[in-house]
Amino acid sequence: MENVGTTVNKKVYALIGGIASGKTAVSDILRDLGAYIIDADEISHNISRSGGKGEQVLKRLFPECCCFGAPDRRKIREKVFGDAEALRRLNKAMHPLIIDEIKRQISMNEGVMVVVMPIPVDLGRYSAVLNVYAPVETRIERLVKRDNISVELAKEIMAAQMTDEEAEKVSDFTFVNDGNTDELKKAVVNWWKIYVEK
């Protein structure tokens, strides 16, 4: 894979952060500023749907998590978070499909692109890595409310991801999303003006 961050007529950034940290809030601001957003989670949903490239993969890996013959993403999530081996098998099977689609979308577009990544991969290939941070307690509260899951499952999901400290180490910039939307927008816009519009 070419270094997508330095391709002619393109600037491609990675946007990472733990679940419920506010990656969507930041990507929405970046979209309004003119960036083309490539969402890895959205790609995962699309390829897992009926007829998608990932449907048969999920059926083969988790037949017990299928409902009326179709993969049930909620059941799969409940299974893999808390089962490290199941999560490893899921990631090994699905990541290549997701990465291929990310590469395809990058190749088809120009200008500024932002790849939103729940699970960071190939970070060295981007113009810069942007990180979204939110306090753990805030993320748990958001996740329980947003996905209607238990606090225990929310903690298991978060425990399976990169820690905040690890994310900050691999990032070039960190946006704090502690609930103050005005401050978050101001920080993202300032970053854009300094590093993208320069």
Secondary structure, DSSP 8 states (H G I E B T S, - for coil): ---GGGSTTEEEEEEE--TTSSHHHHHHHHHHHT-EEEEHHHHHHHHHSTTSTTHHHHHHH-GGGEETTEE-HHHHHHHHTT-HHHHHHHHHHHHHHHHHHHHHHHHH--EEEEEE-SS---GGGSS-EEEEE--HHHHHHHHHHHHT--HHHHHHHHHTS--HHHHHHT-SEEEE-SS-HHHHHHHHHHHHHHHT--
